[in-house]
Amino acid sequence: MRMCACRGTAGFAHVSCLAEQAKILMDEAEENNLDGKRWSSRWERWYTCSLCEQMYHGHVYCALGWACWKTYLARPETDVNRRAAMTDLGSGLSAAQRHEEALSVREAELSIERRIGAPEGVILITQNNLANSYQLLGMLEKALITRRVVYSGSLKLYGEEHEHTLAPATNYAVSLMNLKRYEETKTLFRKTLPIVQRVLGENNELVFRIKKLYAEALYLDTGATLDDLREAMTTLEETARTARRVLGGAHPMTGAVESKMRDAQAALRAREDSV
């Protein structure tokens, strides 16, 4: 198989060999009582290529997720490797578009974490993954409710300027947009965007994403005024220029912003012609 960024013969490997490599590294980590970043760097071999350092995707990620789960399944529910394996299994199933199975895993994972008294931060991560499954299955109201819980919990646990709060805020806004609740979306982004810019800087990809989504909320709203459409257009033009300079023209984010810019331009022209 090959499901990473490696090229040539280096891109091919047996899934069983990748799983064995990851297992050996983690056995060594346990023998040497490694924790924190040293543990994490080794655990990444269950889902990341050791050569190109890109995450595996599709069926390979799924196969490694199953291999990881089978490796640690027999351990107690409180074992850190077993809990991490369950997370990887859910992510692997989702990567292979097996969303209903991923949902079942994530619901079970959340139930276990609550039962064993896992740290709040860990529970929030699982709830965020659960919301992603709801979203992918078209369960938009459930996704919104769960993402609201994650955002609120992150605010309390980390504060509004922490990176672990900024991403949940964006995810919550996306759920609002998917339900066409544009006024709430705009209100949330007007609050969040200045914080993200201050914390991460103007050239961060999350800033580009928020600006793109904010502009979308402006021009997609059926009650949008001419000023709203002009603000959306200006926001996207500025974001497209910066994204092209920082990320390059071939980056998916640059392409996404430029695509929305064309949509906003069409909406603006249609409104101006009707005036």
FENBELTA-V892299 format. One record per residue. N is the residue number from 1. PHI is phi in whole degrees, 0 to 359 (999 if undefined). Layout:
# FENBELTA-V892299
[[N:PHI] [N:PHI]]
This chain:
# FENBELTA-V892299
[[1:999] [2:212] [3:215] [4:213] [5:265] [6:296] [7:237] [8:69] [9:293] [10:294] [11:279] [12:253] [13:199] [14:280] [15:301] [16:298] [17:290] [18:297] [19:295] [20:295] [21:299] [22:297] [23:297] [24:298] [25:297] [26:286] [27:299] [28:295] [29:298] [30:291] [31:298] [32:262] [33:56] [34:285] [35:215] [36:59] [37:296] [38:293] [39:292] [40:299] [41:297] [42:280] [43:297] [44:302] [45:296] [46:286] [47:217] [48:230] [49:292] [50:284] [51:266] [52:269] [53:64] [54:268] [55:295] [56:294] [57:218] [58:59] [59:291] [60:291] [61:301] [62:296] [63:298] [64:291] [65:298] [66:294] [67:298] [68:296] [69:297] [70:295] [71:293] [72:245] [73:303] [74:285] [75:281] [76:297] [77:299] [78:278] [79:293] [80:296] [81:292] [82:296] [83:294] [84:294] [85:295] [86:294] [87:298] [88:295] [89:298] [90:299] [91:294] [92:294] [93:298] [94:295] [95:297] [96:266] [97:66] [98:261] [99:289] [100:294] [101:293] [102:299] [103:299] [104:299] [105:296] [106:291] [107:295] [108:295] [109:298] [110:296] [111:298] [112:294] [113:300] [114:292] [115:293] [116:268] [117:74] [118:296] [119:303] [120:302] [121:299] [122:293] [123:297] [124:296] [125:297] [126:295] [127:296] [128:296] [129:297] [130:296] [131:298] [132:299] [133:295] [134:304] [135:300] [136:293] [137:266] [138:78] [139:270] [140:292] [141:294] [142:295] [143:298] [144:297] [145:300] [146:292] [147:290] [148:295] [149:297] [150:295] [151:296] [152:298] [153:295] [154:293] [155:301] [156:291] [157:279] [158:247] [159:93] [160:287] [161:260] [162:276] [163:299] [164:286] [165:257] [166:295] [167:294] [168:300] [169:297] [170:294] [171:298] [172:297] [173:296] [174:298] [175:296] [176:298] [177:295] [178:298] [179:262] [180:61] [181:263] [182:290] [183:298] [184:295] [185:299] [186:296] [187:298] [188:294] [189:291] [190:295] [191:280] [192:278] [193:304] [194:300] [195:292] [196:298] [197:296] [198:290] [199:280] [200:257] [201:91] [202:290] [203:261] [204:275] [205:296] [206:296] [207:298] [208:299] [209:295] [210:295] [211:298] [212:298] [213:293] [214:298] [215:297] [216:300] [217:299] [218:292] [219:272] [220:276] [221:298] [222:296] [223:265] [224:297] [225:273] [226:298] [227:296] [228:299] [229:294] [230:292] [231:296] [232:299] [233:295] [234:297] [235:299] [236:289] [237:298] [238:295] [239:293] [240:297] [241:298] [242:292] [243:297] [244:295] [245:290] [246:276] [247:260] [248:96] [249:291] [250:274] [251:290] [252:304] [253:294] [254:299] [255:298] [256:294] [257:295] [258:293] [259:295] [260:293] [261:297] [262:294] [263:295] [264:295] [265:298] [266:295] [267:295] [268:294] [269:297] [270:298] [271:291] [272:296] [273:291] [274:274] [275:282]]
